[in-house]
Amino acid sequence: MSRTNFQDLLDAGVHFGHLKRKWNPKMAPYIFMEKNGIHIIDLHKTVVKIDEAANVMKQLAHAGRKILFVATKKQAKDIVAECAQKVNMPYVTERWAGGMLTNFPTIRKAVKKMNTIDKMMTDGTFETLAKRERLQISRQRAKLEKNLGSIADLNRLPSAIFVVDVQKEINAVREANRLNIPVIAMVDTCCDPTTIDYVIPANDDAAKSIQLITETLCNAVAEGLEERRIEKEKEKDEAPAKEEAAPVAKRPRKAATPKAEAAPEAAAEPKNEE
């Protein structure tokens, strides 16, 4: 069963591409036709590609992996942030900090600095500082929170990234490509799909289009997380039963001890014969 249908995509305006003169010829396989100088995306292919991407994201979530959502354009940032928060996934919607993936240890240091400031504020150290120092640290904390707060829980590199508008987020795509991190992206008719592992041909400018596709993918992530939770609960229930059965497995080993006692007697027999 498809996660979304042709009509829903049509109603959301997912099929509207860019002007013909702005097109990228590499997107030709995903273009249905041209109308009034605008390319129309083949929604039948979009449906298939959404399902493919959703299944990948569901599997990653089920395996306990993190997917980084990236969308800094005005009409996408709030939608993507809201959807990512619902499934507890990291996201970047303010500014892509150069080296966020390729220089990950430095980014982690900045996040740790933010956590250190938080600790200072809770244990009373912050109040002992001079007023000017407190103001400087507060500003630094606000800046770190704005740029890195949404990835504070990302302790290691993500297993995949989801991008809205690959032209605007070109740095994120390049870094992911360099580290062989799979890229799932909404790709419009003016973009190059060759750098994307899972292409979703779609209008990446309309808020309705962005919302429909992002929500569909996040629903798949939620399914994966739910399945993981159910499996973990089953394992917890089965664990006590395994512990009770464990001592029974050790009993046969005790039967081997009489043989060990008989061994010295057998060795002594030839001496008695002499």
RABELJO-V449155 format. One record per residue. N is the residue number from 1. SS is DSSP state (alpha for helix, beta for strand, coil for the rest). PSI is psi in radians with two decimals (* if undefined). NEAR is the number of other ideal C-beta (glycine too) atoms within 12 Angstrom. Layout:
n;ss;psi;near
N;SS;PSI;NEAR
N;SS;PSI;NEAR
//
This chain:
n;ss;psi;near
1;coil;2.34;8
2;coil;2.56;21
3;coil;-0.37;30
4;coil;2.88;34
5;coil;2.92;21
6;alpha;-0.80;21
7;alpha;-0.72;14
8;alpha;-0.74;24
9;alpha;-0.70;37
10;alpha;-0.80;25
11;alpha;-0.55;18
12;coil;-0.07;32
13;coil;0.44;26
14;coil;-0.44;45
15;coil;-0.22;35
16;beta;2.01;33
17;beta;-2.79;41
18;beta;3.11;29
19;beta;2.60;19
20;alpha;-0.68;21
21;alpha;-0.28;13
22;alpha;0.07;18
23;coil;2.75;26
24;coil;2.08;29
25;alpha;-0.42;17
26;alpha;-0.24;20
27;alpha;0.03;32
28;alpha;-0.74;20
29;alpha;-0.36;20
30;alpha;0.02;36
31;beta;2.23;31
32;beta;-0.82;25
33;beta;3.12;18
34;beta;2.34;19
35;beta;2.15;15
36;coil;0.67;11
37;coil;0.11;15
38;beta;2.39;25
39;beta;2.40;31
40;beta;2.20;32
41;beta;2.48;46
42;coil;1.80;26
43;alpha;-0.40;36
44;alpha;-0.68;22
45;alpha;-0.60;28
46;alpha;-0.74;45
47;alpha;-0.82;32
48;alpha;-0.77;25
49;alpha;-0.60;37
50;alpha;-0.76;41
51;alpha;-0.74;25
52;alpha;-0.83;25
53;alpha;-0.70;41
54;alpha;-0.71;35
55;alpha;-0.69;25
56;alpha;-0.79;30
57;alpha;-0.62;45
58;alpha;-0.76;31
59;alpha;-0.72;24
60;alpha;-0.76;33
61;alpha;-0.69;34
62;alpha;-0.57;25
63;coil;0.02;19
64;coil;0.34;20
65;coil;2.80;28
66;coil;2.47;30
67;beta;2.20;47
68;beta;2.13;42
69;beta;2.25;46
70;beta;2.10;46
71;coil;1.85;41
72;coil;-0.07;30
73;coil;2.61;29
74;alpha;-0.84;17
75;alpha;-0.15;23
76;alpha;-0.49;38
77;alpha;-0.82;29
78;alpha;-0.68;22
79;alpha;-0.86;33
80;alpha;-0.72;43
81;alpha;-0.78;28
82;alpha;-0.80;23
83;alpha;-0.72;34
84;alpha;-0.65;39
85;alpha;-0.65;22
86;alpha;-0.60;20
87;coil;0.21;32
88;coil;0.79;24
89;coil;2.58;39
90;coil;2.66;35
91;beta;2.72;43
92;beta;1.98;42
93;coil;-0.03;37
94;coil;-1.15;26
95;coil;2.40;21
96;coil;1.94;35
97;coil;2.18;28
98;coil;2.28;17
99;coil;0.23;20
100;coil;-0.53;38
101;coil;-0.85;37
102;coil;-0.41;22
103;coil;0.84;17
104;alpha;-0.70;26
105;alpha;-0.65;16
106;alpha;-0.69;17
107;alpha;-0.71;32
108;alpha;-0.62;24
109;alpha;-0.72;16
110;alpha;-0.67;29
111;alpha;-0.70;29
112;alpha;-0.64;18
113;alpha;-0.72;22
114;alpha;-0.74;29
115;alpha;-0.61;22
116;alpha;-0.73;20
117;alpha;-0.72;29
118;alpha;-0.70;22
119;alpha;-0.69;16
120;alpha;-0.65;22
121;alpha;-0.51;19
122;alpha;-0.57;12
123;alpha;0.04;12
124;coil;-0.14;10
125;alpha;-0.64;16
126;alpha;-0.67;22
127;alpha;-0.37;14
128;alpha;-0.22;12
129;coil;2.80;17
130;coil;2.73;11
131;alpha;-0.71;12
132;alpha;-0.72;10
133;alpha;-0.72;17
134;alpha;-0.69;19
135;alpha;-0.76;14
136;alpha;-0.78;16
137;alpha;-0.66;26
138;alpha;-0.72;21
139;alpha;-0.74;15
140;alpha;-0.74;22
141;alpha;-0.74;27
142;alpha;-0.69;17
143;alpha;-0.76;20
144;alpha;-0.72;28
145;alpha;-0.72;22
146;alpha;-0.77;19
147;alpha;-0.56;26
148;alpha;-0.07;34
149;alpha;-0.62;26
150;alpha;-0.18;34
151;alpha;0.34;38
152;coil;-0.53;23
153;coil;0.02;20
154;coil;1.62;30
155;coil;-0.31;17
156;coil;3.01;19
157;coil;2.49;28
158;coil;2.74;37
159;coil;-0.25;32
160;beta;2.80;37
161;beta;2.52;49
162;beta;2.22;53
163;beta;2.39;54
164;beta;2.07;48
165;coil;1.55;36
166;coil;-0.34;42
167;coil;-0.77;29
168;coil;-0.62;30
169;coil;0.61;38
170;alpha;-0.62;23
171;alpha;-0.68;26
172;alpha;-0.75;42
173;alpha;-0.77;36
174;alpha;-0.77;25
175;alpha;-0.71;31
176;alpha;-0.73;37
177;alpha;-0.73;24
178;alpha;-0.56;18
179;coil;0.14;24
180;coil;0.61;15
181;coil;2.17;34
182;beta;2.41;30
183;beta;2.16;42
184;beta;2.23;45
185;beta;2.59;45
186;beta;2.11;51
187;beta;2.10;46
188;coil;3.03;42
189;coil;-0.21;42
190;coil;0.01;30
191;coil;2.86;39
192;coil;1.99;23
193;alpha;-0.12;35
194;alpha;-0.37;18
195;alpha;0.00;29
196;coil;2.31;40
197;coil;-0.70;28
198;beta;1.69;34
199;beta;2.26;36
200;beta;1.71;48
201;beta;2.04;46
202;coil;2.80;52
203;coil;2.00;39
204;coil;0.28;43
205;coil;-0.60;31
206;coil;2.29;29
207;alpha;-0.69;26
208;alpha;-0.69;25
209;alpha;-0.80;38
210;alpha;-0.77;41
211;alpha;-0.80;32
212;alpha;-0.84;36
213;alpha;-0.74;50
214;alpha;-0.75;50
215;alpha;-0.70;28
216;alpha;-0.77;38
217;alpha;-0.67;47
218;alpha;-0.54;37
219;alpha;-0.67;24
220;alpha;-0.70;36
221;alpha;-0.76;42
222;alpha;-0.67;28
223;alpha;-0.80;24
224;alpha;-0.74;32
225;alpha;-0.68;29
226;alpha;-0.76;18
227;alpha;-0.70;20
228;alpha;-0.74;24
229;alpha;-0.77;18
230;alpha;-0.74;15
231;alpha;-0.70;17
232;alpha;-0.66;16
233;alpha;-0.70;13
234;alpha;-0.74;13
235;alpha;-0.68;14
236;alpha;-0.70;14
237;alpha;-0.61;12
238;alpha;-0.41;14
239;alpha;-0.83;14
240;alpha;-0.65;11
241;alpha;-0.67;13
242;alpha;-0.67;14
243;alpha;-0.66;12
244;alpha;-0.62;11
245;alpha;-0.31;13
246;alpha;-0.79;12
247;alpha;-0.56;12
248;alpha;-0.61;12
249;alpha;-0.37;11
250;alpha;-0.32;11
251;alpha;-0.77;11
252;alpha;-0.43;10
253;alpha;-0.54;12
254;alpha;-0.48;11
255;alpha;-0.32;10
256;alpha;-0.24;13
257;alpha;-0.67;11
258;alpha;-0.62;10
259;alpha;-0.66;13
260;alpha;-0.58;13
261;alpha;-0.59;11
262;alpha;-0.38;13
263;alpha;-0.78;13
264;alpha;-0.64;11
265;alpha;-0.77;14
266;alpha;-0.63;13
267;alpha;-0.48;11
268;alpha;-0.38;12
269;alpha;-0.81;12
270;alpha;-0.58;9
271;alpha;-0.68;10
272;alpha;-0.63;9
273;alpha;-0.67;6
274;coil;*;6
//
